[in-house]
Amino acid sequence: MAKYSVFMTDSIFPDTAIERDELGLADAELTFSSAPDADTLIREGRDCDAMLVVYAKVDASVINSLTRCKVIVRAGIGFNNVDLEAATKAGIMVANVPDYCLDEVADHTMALALSMIRRTCLLNRKVSDGVWSIADAKPMPPLRGAVFGLFGCGAIGQQVGRRAAAFGMDVVGYDPYAPEATFRDNGIRRVTDFDDFLASVDVLSLHVPLTDDTHHVIDRENLEKMKPSAYVINTSRGGLINEQDLQEVLEEGRLAGAGIDVLETEPPADAPPLSRLANTVITPHAAFYSEASVVELRKKASREIIRTLQEGQPKFWVNRN
Ligand SMILES: NC(=O)c1ccc[n+]([C@@H]2O[C@H](COP(=O)([O-])OP(=O)(O)OC[C@H]3O[C@@H](n4cnc5c(N)ncnc54)[C@H](O)[C@@H]3O)[C@@H](O)[C@H]2O)c1
């Protein structure tokens, strides 16, 4: 019998070979849940020493059923699918992998922003319909000098800012929690008033985590503070945006377009209504992805489990007091 048991709640990866290999080095055995719902997680995972989570919802009922789990590791950066309060109360450490895919997400953010501003997807659709004309390219303001707004100036926001600056855009940021050095060292012009920030940007790019404070922060009221010529780009979490409000504002022409990688419900049951609009580009939560980033993520998540089981605590402990 192995020394440790690790329970994996769900996966988007083709197999569990990387996790098994990494965990095997520490005599930890991986079992994989037969389904990601709470009842199954409770029935099959309750006696694990560590839990490895991708997108499954690990709520208080799951957490409170765990008999000896030391750590829950979210294989990813965002950890909004794990109930932190319940884990903290239960004395279970929660960790994430904050140091992978920063380039991929930043590149993807720019891909969405550029395909919005330069209208590449729209024009491509027209060309495939047999229309060879720039009539649908209008209006097309230059990138140089446009105000690129980072809502959240953490690891990804900073990388996006560097890329936007390389296109000659004027990079501004709103992040009340980031130290002054973040703005100074990354050439981001700090805006301290959220309403002024929204009113000033030509592109609003979301890089804040999804929390109670940021849930639906981009709603009709805030969208209406923006220029009608502005774009919203979201590679963070779907729950930041009230999608119904965004849809209406786009249909009313009160906003120029939206580039979206994340939806509130993933996967959506059907083609999302937003995807039917001409001025949206939507990708299926793909920003983190490259072949290399996924291998890095899976190894780092597994090593974080081993580190905790062997040394007593994770490197990236998100509910540490
Ligand atoms: N689409 C994808 O594939 C993908 C991949 C990785 C990460 N993400 C998302 O990207 C998000 C950002 O990642 P990161 O690495 O930059 O995280 P980070 O923790 O380094 O940065 C988040 C920043 O948001 C700021 N912030 C928090 N609450 C705020 C608020 N209410 N108002 C303004 N600023 C606030 C923080 O001060 C911090 O600087 C993650 O939370 C995750 O959900 C998405």
PDBQT file of the ligand as one rigid body, heavy atoms in Angstrom, charges set to zero:
ROOT
HETATM    1  N1  LIG A 401      -8.334  32.166 -19.014  1.00  0.00    +0.000 N 
HETATM    2  C1  LIG A 401      -7.382  31.419 -18.483  1.00  0.00    +0.000 C 
HETATM    3  O1  LIG A 401      -7.017  30.368 -19.051  1.00  0.00    +0.000 OA
HETATM    4  C2  LIG A 401      -6.713  31.841 -17.204  1.00  0.00    +0.000 A 
HETATM    5  C3  LIG A 401      -5.457  31.291 -16.883  1.00  0.00    +0.000 A 
HETATM    6  C4  LIG A 401      -4.822  31.717 -15.736  1.00  0.00    +0.000 A 
HETATM    7  C5  LIG A 401      -5.409  32.660 -14.889  1.00  0.00    +0.000 A 
HETATM    8  N2  LIG A 401      -6.645  33.151 -15.216  1.00  0.00    +0.000 N 
HETATM    9  C6  LIG A 401      -7.295  34.158 -14.346  1.00  0.00    +0.000 C 
HETATM   10  O2  LIG A 401      -6.482  35.308 -14.311  1.00  0.00    +0.000 OA
HETATM   11  C7  LIG A 401      -6.660  35.929 -13.032  1.00  0.00    +0.000 C 
HETATM   12  C8  LIG A 401      -5.481  36.844 -12.748  1.00  0.00    +0.000 C 
HETATM   13  O3  LIG A 401      -4.281  36.066 -12.634  1.00  0.00    +0.000 OA
HETATM   14  P1  LIG A 401      -2.941  36.717 -12.068  1.00  0.00    +0.000 P 
HETATM   15  O4  LIG A 401      -1.898  35.656 -12.172  1.00  0.00    +0.000 OA
HETATM   16  O5  LIG A 401      -2.684  38.045 -12.669  1.00  0.00    +0.000 OA
HETATM   17  O6  LIG A 401      -3.347  36.927 -10.535  1.00  0.00    +0.000 OA
HETATM   18  P2  LIG A 401      -2.639  37.861  -9.477  1.00  0.00    +0.000 P 
HETATM   19  O7  LIG A 401      -3.114  37.397  -8.135  1.00  0.00    +0.000 OA
HETATM   20  O8  LIG A 401      -1.167  37.939  -9.716  1.00  0.00    +0.000 OA
HETATM   21  O9  LIG A 401      -3.241  39.317  -9.771  1.00  0.00    +0.000 OA
HETATM   22  C9  LIG A 401      -4.545  39.692  -9.464  1.00  0.00    +0.000 C 
HETATM   23  C10 LIG A 401      -4.536  41.189  -9.186  1.00  0.00    +0.000 C 
HETATM   24  O10 LIG A 401      -5.885  41.606  -8.995  1.00  0.00    +0.000 OA
HETATM   25  C11 LIG A 401      -5.887  42.591  -7.970  1.00  0.00    +0.000 C 
HETATM   26  N3  LIG A 401      -7.218  42.684  -7.390  1.00  0.00    +0.000 N 
HETATM   27  C12 LIG A 401      -7.848  41.808  -6.592  1.00  0.00    +0.000 A 
HETATM   28  N4  LIG A 401      -9.079  42.252  -6.301  1.00  0.00    +0.000 NA
HETATM   29  C13 LIG A 401      -9.223  43.446  -6.924  1.00  0.00    +0.000 A 
HETATM   30  C14 LIG A 401     -10.276  44.402  -6.996  1.00  0.00    +0.000 A 
HETATM   31  N5  LIG A 401     -11.429  44.214  -6.370  1.00  0.00    +0.000 N 
HETATM   32  N6  LIG A 401     -10.072  45.519  -7.740  1.00  0.00    +0.000 NA
HETATM   33  C15 LIG A 401      -8.896  45.725  -8.396  1.00  0.00    +0.000 A 
HETATM   34  N7  LIG A 401      -7.852  44.857  -8.346  1.00  0.00    +0.000 NA
HETATM   35  C16 LIG A 401      -8.029  43.729  -7.618  1.00  0.00    +0.000 A 
HETATM   36  C17 LIG A 401      -4.826  42.120  -6.986  1.00  0.00    +0.000 C 
HETATM   37  O11 LIG A 401      -4.354  43.184  -6.173  1.00  0.00    +0.000 OA
HETATM   38  C18 LIG A 401      -3.755  41.572  -7.922  1.00  0.00    +0.000 C 
HETATM   39  O12 LIG A 401      -2.783  42.549  -8.223  1.00  0.00    +0.000 OA
HETATM   40  C19 LIG A 401      -6.766  34.729 -12.070  1.00  0.00    +0.000 C 
HETATM   41  O13 LIG A 401      -7.503  35.070 -10.914  1.00  0.00    +0.000 OA
HETATM   42  C20 LIG A 401      -7.455  33.664 -12.902  1.00  0.00    +0.000 C 
HETATM   43  O14 LIG A 401      -8.818  33.613 -12.582  1.00  0.00    +0.000 OA
HETATM   44  C21 LIG A 401      -7.292  32.760 -16.341  1.00  0.00    +0.000 A 
ENDROOT
TORSDOF 0
